[in-house]
Amino acid sequence: MRAPVWTGPAGSTRGAERTGAAGSLARVRHLSLSTVVKAVLALVLGLLLGAFGTVMHRSIPPWGVVLALALVLTVGVLVRAWSGLLALLGLAIGVLVSVQVLSQTGPGGDVLVPASGPGVQWAGLGWVWVLGSIAVLVVAGVLPQRWFVDPPLVPAEPGPAWPAVEGPSDGDPVLPGLEKPVADEPRP
């Protein structure tokens, strides 16, 4: 038995999804060029997002890390709604690579994400950022798929037709004031 194919607008099957095995809620999405491009764009967005969060997470302790994690969660949900789990995976890889690269000791000995040490306030903030950025992307990945799928639109029933409008007759003026009034009729 063949699985049903869901169609898009006007019956098109472009980007159509099929249900999985009988009784399965899994959907199969065909890999297309647009999906790969969206995943690559999400990877670049993840690199930028990870760099921004790494620089800003210590700005106003603890609110800098809270806002950075909220931004990562928001972008994760946006990317998942935009193109699905593959793009979310690209975003997660970009964030992870960016955070890990920027967490290393720089050429001058500077560290953007200090673990602990003398003079380090809020020592756990770096760990909250490194592990929290991964955790909020996992949360975006495990949200129910029904939140990201629009139900098919059902066309509305046609309403009542407008009554037929009759045009002006030969003796009636088309627009008042633009033509001479008809002499037989008094003007209001």
Buried (B, 14 or more C-beta within 10 A) or exposed (E): EEBEEEEEEEEEEEEBBBBEEEEEEEBEBEEEEEBBEBBEBBBEBBBEBBBBBBBBBBEEEEEBBBBBBEBBBEBBBBBBBBBBBBBBBBBBBBBBBBBEEBBEEEEEEEBBBBEEEEEBEBEEBBEBBBEBBBBBBEEBBEEEEEEBEEEEEEEEEEEEEEEEEEEEEEEEEEEEEEEEEEEEEEEE
